[in-house]
Amino acid sequence: MSSHSPPAFINCIIALFEYKSTTNCRHTEEVSMDKELELSRQKLDLVTLGESSTYRLYSKGLVSEEVIKDDTMLVGGSGLSLCDSNDNSKLETNKALRNRSVLAHPEAPELAAIVQGLKWALKRGVKSIQFFCDDSIILDYVTGKAAPPNESIVAKLLEEVARRQTRFTSCQALPLRSRDISSVIKLARDAIASQTRWIEEGDDTNTEYETCPACYAHVSTRHKLEVRSGCFHRICFTCIRDCVSSQLARGDTVLCPYPGCEKELVLEDCRGVVDDDALNLIIHRKKEKAIPVLDRVYCPKPCCNFLMSDRDLIDPRQKKSVERTCVECGLCFCKKCQVPWHYKKTCDEFKKSQSYLTSDAALFESLVKTQGWIKCPQCATVVQKNGGCQRISCRYYWTFVIQTDIATTSFVTHVGLRVQGRKCHATAAPSKMSSPGESHKTRLLTC
């Protein structure tokens, strides 16, 4: 009986299968070797500083109610940072918290993070360690000053912490006082975010999606912005734009759109997501708010209009001078006249000259008088009045009173009192201004 060798194509398939098996084994071995090398490198980094060194462990366990697709569930994560005795960060990592009992207890996530951190430090060859607690209750539990309820998840975690502590030559629990652990909180938030992503079925691009916690839309992770001011919520671009747009008419503070969050958005992080003009306007308002009203100076150059604090511009050697120099464009100008500096002329002399009469400042003054608008005598804000009572508050809450005589000519009868919390804004059609020769009486408003 003659024997027949397998067809050539079968031999090819067998050879290909053997090659793939060998390649996969090699790949697995390489991955395992890479992990061992990385672990050895991390151990070496610690050993080079001295095995007797005392390291510091900072940990944070967080639990958040997250919407994943259309389901709401509790998701937990921990952030860990191992530092040397000088508080220089050496290693950082984050881990998921998946135990449902841990996620359901308010104190358990912090303890679970400590357990993970101590285990992580032991694997890296740390012998002496200090770990910090930012929760006084957790610290009392760990140090034995307080006892948790028996048979609780907290009691079980404390037993595990105690077991880990005995494996160190020195292990001490300390209160967290002044150190900023925002980087550790971010690691914990990243661990949570990594559990909320998914890939749509049939998506060949392997694009990861997340649910926006503000609008519940399913968006790509590339179309979300992380709020870096401390909460680290991940919000979709559309909600960020809507949030900034809604704040344009309200003020200078833009809060994170996450429901109930009171952290401010870092406006510079929104570049490329939100319209630059809108961002610049809000940033300008924040800067304006930080400078006292009477110290605000604007560059009179139309294409500059840079805001400055007069205290920073005053020359100590010439405190009475009204000459200022813009720190943005370098223009030398008169603070009082709001025009380029008038050399060899006083302000009164310059206002009689042809140069001033044709300047933008003079044209604006003429417009104010022509339209019957009123300037706040204290901060020079222009306001209008079309009815109501005679008390007006400018945008900076300086309050003044307008009195009208028989000829219906309005004039200011009060300046100088700043009334907080009492507004009497009057806008729309303006009333008439006082005539140049009319006296401006001044009295103190006591109401």
Helices and strands as residue ranges (DSSP letters): H 8-47, E 54-68, E 71-83, E 89-97, H 100-104, H 108-123, E 128-133, H 136-143, H 153-165, E 170-175, H 182-193, E 198-199, E 208-211, E 218-220, G 221-223, E 224-226, E 234-236, H 237-247, G 267-270, H 276-290, G 293-295, E 296-298, E 307-309, H 310-313, E 323-325, E 332-334, E 339-340, H 347-351, H 354-357, H 360-371, E 374-375, E 382-383, E 391-393, E 398-404, E 410-412, E 417-418
